Each structure stands twice: as C-alpha cells, then as structure tokens.
Amino acid sequence: MRVLLDEDIDIHFRKHFPSGLTVETVEYRGWKGLTNGDLLRVAQDHFDVLVTLDNNIPYQQPLQQFDIAVVILRPSRSRLEELLELIPEIQRILEGVQPGHVVRIFPPK
C-alpha cells in the first residue's frame, strides 16, 4: 500500500504508520501547492491513498474518476498528538479502501 500525506498534515506523522506501508508527503514529492484536482491526477499514478485534513475535496472533485482513494482525517485539532490517536482506525480503513472512495476518520470516543 502506497500512502501520500497531503501538505496540511504534519510531516512527522509519516513515521507513525505501520511497517509495510510506503508513506510519503506531498512536500517530499515536490507537489506542494498543487490544486486538489492536479494533486489527485499526479498522485493516482504513484499512490493508492491520499490522506488529508481537507474535508472539502469530495465536494470539489469527482473522486470516482480518480484511481486513488481519499482518507479524510477529522481530529479535534490538527496537532500531531491528535493525529496519532487516529492511527488504529487508519490502519483498519487502509486494509479495505478502494480507488475512487472517500472515508472520513473521526477521533475515538
């Protein structure tokens, strides 16, 4: 599984994903500043999933037309500590997510 972290996510979050996943950042790839549509177009050739905090992507882009899944993280705050709470659910979701689908992940209760 190849995972791309959007530019709105702390780059250090990459280190906390389970082994066996390839996780890169938009910044590392040199794609920082691309619009969502352009990012999805280039990312779909290299990644299986885009992980982002941008809840508007499904309303702005026809995600079913892209060969990449989108996972939207909805932590209470976007600090690394709050993102880390979502790792177990991210891992569960990544096991079955399909291209063109969007999944939102909220903090555990």
Short mmCIF file of the C-alpha atoms (twelve columns), coordinates in Angstrom:
data_MODEL
# 
_entry.id   MODEL 
# 
loop_
_atom_site.group_PDB 
_atom_site.id 
_atom_site.type_symbol 
_atom_site.label_atom_id 
_atom_site.label_alt_id 
_atom_site.label_comp_id 
_atom_site.label_asym_id 
_atom_site.label_seq_id 
_atom_site.Cartn_x 
_atom_site.Cartn_y 
_atom_site.Cartn_z 
_atom_site.pdbx_PDB_model_num 
ATOM 1   C CA . MET A 1   0.000   0.000  0.000   1 
ATOM 2   C CA . ARG A 2   1.334   3.402  -1.040  1 
ATOM 3   C CA . VAL A 3   0.105   6.356  1.028   1 
ATOM 4   C CA . LEU A 4   0.530   10.067 0.276   1 
ATOM 5   C CA . LEU A 5   0.141   12.608 3.093   1 
ATOM 6   C CA . ASP A 6   -1.266  15.944 1.975   1 
ATOM 7   C CA . GLU A 7   0.557   19.176 2.780   1 
ATOM 8   C CA . ASP A 8   -1.902  20.015 5.576   1 
ATOM 9   C CA . ILE A 9   -0.609  17.091 7.694   1 
ATOM 10  C CA . ASP A 10  2.473   17.267 9.928   1 
ATOM 11  C CA . ILE A 11  5.319   15.584 8.005   1 
ATOM 12  C CA . HIS A 12  6.390   13.728 11.168  1 
ATOM 13  C CA . PHE A 13  3.097   11.806 11.101  1 
ATOM 14  C CA . ARG A 14  4.638   9.674  8.338   1 
ATOM 15  C CA . LYS A 15  6.925   7.927  10.828  1 
ATOM 16  C CA . HIS A 16  3.982   6.536  12.809  1 
ATOM 17  C CA . PHE A 17  2.346   4.417  10.128  1 
ATOM 18  C CA . PRO A 18  2.628   0.620  10.404  1 
ATOM 19  C CA . SER A 19  5.565   -1.052 8.713   1 
ATOM 20  C CA . GLY A 20  4.822   -2.492 5.307   1 
ATOM 21  C CA . LEU A 21  3.276   0.759  4.073   1 
ATOM 22  C CA . THR A 22  5.106   3.198  1.834   1 
ATOM 23  C CA . VAL A 23  4.267   6.657  3.169   1 
ATOM 24  C CA . GLU A 24  5.464   9.866  1.527   1 
ATOM 25  C CA . THR A 25  4.482   13.505 1.814   1 
ATOM 26  C CA . VAL A 26  3.316   15.970 -0.812  1 
ATOM 27  C CA . GLU A 27  6.218   18.194 0.213   1 
ATOM 28  C CA . TYR A 28  8.798   15.416 -0.294  1 
ATOM 29  C CA . ARG A 29  7.376   14.712 -3.756  1 
ATOM 30  C CA . GLY A 30  7.615   18.382 -4.730  1 
ATOM 31  C CA . TRP A 31  3.858   18.634 -5.210  1 
ATOM 32  C CA . LYS A 32  3.215   21.248 -2.535  1 
ATOM 33  C CA . GLY A 33  0.894   23.969 -3.815  1 
ATOM 34  C CA . LEU A 34  -0.895  21.833 -6.422  1 
ATOM 35  C CA . THR A 35  -4.649  22.247 -6.553  1 
ATOM 36  C CA . ASN A 36  -6.645  19.257 -5.337  1 
ATOM 37  C CA . GLY A 37  -7.538  18.160 -8.863  1 
ATOM 38  C CA . ASP A 38  -3.960  18.363 -10.096 1 
ATOM 39  C CA . LEU A 39  -2.690  16.595 -6.987  1 
ATOM 40  C CA . LEU A 40  -5.135  13.722 -7.436  1 
ATOM 41  C CA . ARG A 41  -4.205  13.402 -11.116 1 
ATOM 42  C CA . VAL A 42  -0.465  13.075 -10.464 1 
ATOM 43  C CA . ALA A 43  -0.812  11.092 -7.241  1 
ATOM 44  C CA . GLN A 44  -3.051  8.380  -8.715  1 
ATOM 45  C CA . ASP A 45  -0.142  7.078  -10.797 1 
ATOM 46  C CA . HIS A 46  2.099   6.617  -7.756  1 
ATOM 47  C CA . PHE A 47  -0.136  6.100  -4.712  1 
ATOM 48  C CA . ASP A 48  -3.155  4.104  -3.585  1 
ATOM 49  C CA . VAL A 49  -4.420  6.562  -0.969  1 
ATOM 50  C CA . LEU A 50  -4.264  10.294 -0.286  1 
ATOM 51  C CA . VAL A 51  -4.573  11.141 3.422   1 
ATOM 52  C CA . THR A 52  -5.676  14.718 4.069   1 
ATOM 53  C CA . LEU A 53  -7.384  17.043 6.530   1 
ATOM 54  C CA . ASP A 54  -9.284  18.766 3.676   1 
ATOM 55  C CA . ASN A 55  -12.934 17.877 4.186   1 
ATOM 56  C CA . ASN A 56  -13.942 19.777 1.034   1 
ATOM 57  C CA . ILE A 57  -12.245 17.518 -1.532  1 
ATOM 58  C CA . PRO A 58  -15.326 15.310 -2.120  1 
ATOM 59  C CA . TYR A 59  -17.392 18.409 -2.852  1 
ATOM 60  C CA . GLN A 60  -14.790 19.898 -5.195  1 
ATOM 61  C CA . GLN A 61  -13.604 16.834 -7.131  1 
ATOM 62  C CA . PRO A 62  -15.355 13.861 -8.798  1 
ATOM 63  C CA . LEU A 63  -13.368 11.303 -6.764  1 
ATOM 64  C CA . GLN A 64  -14.877 8.303  -8.548  1 
ATOM 65  C CA . GLN A 65  -12.969 9.436  -11.657 1 
ATOM 66  C CA . PHE A 66  -9.583  9.035  -9.969  1 
ATOM 67  C CA . ASP A 67  -7.677  5.815  -9.407  1 
ATOM 68  C CA . ILE A 68  -6.866  6.737  -5.806  1 
ATOM 69  C CA . ALA A 69  -8.788  6.595  -2.530  1 
ATOM 70  C CA . VAL A 70  -9.040  9.603  -0.213  1 
ATOM 71  C CA . VAL A 71  -8.960  9.309  3.564   1 
ATOM 72  C CA . ILE A 72  -10.002 12.482 5.360   1 
ATOM 73  C CA . LEU A 73  -8.840  12.819 8.936   1 
ATOM 74  C CA . ARG A 74  -11.137 14.791 11.242  1 
ATOM 75  C CA . PRO A 75  -9.178  15.152 14.509  1 
ATOM 76  C CA . SER A 76  -10.297 17.637 17.152  1 
ATOM 77  C CA . ARG A 77  -7.135  19.613 16.308  1 
ATOM 78  C CA . SER A 78  -4.518  19.011 13.620  1 
ATOM 79  C CA . ARG A 79  -1.624  18.664 16.048  1 
ATOM 80  C CA . LEU A 80  0.491   15.522 15.791  1 
ATOM 81  C CA . GLU A 81  -0.789  14.188 19.132  1 
ATOM 82  C CA . GLU A 82  -4.394  14.239 17.904  1 
ATOM 83  C CA . LEU A 83  -3.423  12.686 14.568  1 
ATOM 84  C CA . LEU A 84  -1.686  9.803  16.340  1 
ATOM 85  C CA . GLU A 85  -4.979  8.858  18.026  1 
ATOM 86  C CA . LEU A 86  -6.339  8.059  14.541  1 
ATOM 87  C CA . ILE A 87  -3.608  5.562  13.546  1 
ATOM 88  C CA . PRO A 88  -5.521  2.388  14.585  1 
ATOM 89  C CA . GLU A 89  -8.572  3.419  12.550  1 
ATOM 90  C CA . ILE A 90  -6.414  4.493  9.609   1 
ATOM 91  C CA . GLN A 91  -4.772  1.070  9.605   1 
ATOM 92  C CA . ARG A 92  -8.169  -0.661 9.652   1 
ATOM 93  C CA . ILE A 93  -9.509  1.526  6.825   1 
ATOM 94  C CA . LEU A 94  -6.439  1.065  4.631   1 
ATOM 95  C CA . GLU A 95  -6.985  -2.695 4.608   1 
ATOM 96  C CA . GLY A 96  -10.139 -2.343 2.524   1 
ATOM 97  C CA . VAL A 97  -10.290 1.096  0.929   1 
ATOM 98  C CA . GLN A 98  -10.951 1.162  -2.820  1 
ATOM 99  C CA . PRO A 99  -9.916  3.688  -5.504  1 
ATOM 100 C CA . GLY A 100 -12.471 6.429  -6.020  1 
ATOM 101 C CA . HIS A 101 -13.836 6.133  -2.485  1 
ATOM 102 C CA . VAL A 102 -13.621 8.642  0.317   1 
ATOM 103 C CA . VAL A 103 -13.544 7.737  4.003   1 
ATOM 104 C CA . ARG A 104 -13.649 10.148 6.947   1 
ATOM 105 C CA . ILE A 105 -11.960 9.191  10.196  1 
ATOM 106 C CA . PHE A 106 -13.017 10.846 13.449  1 
ATOM 107 C CA . PRO A 107 -11.322 10.659 16.869  1 
ATOM 108 C CA . PRO A 108 -12.185 7.664  19.042  1 
ATOM 109 C CA . LYS A 109 -14.822 8.356  21.680  1 
# 
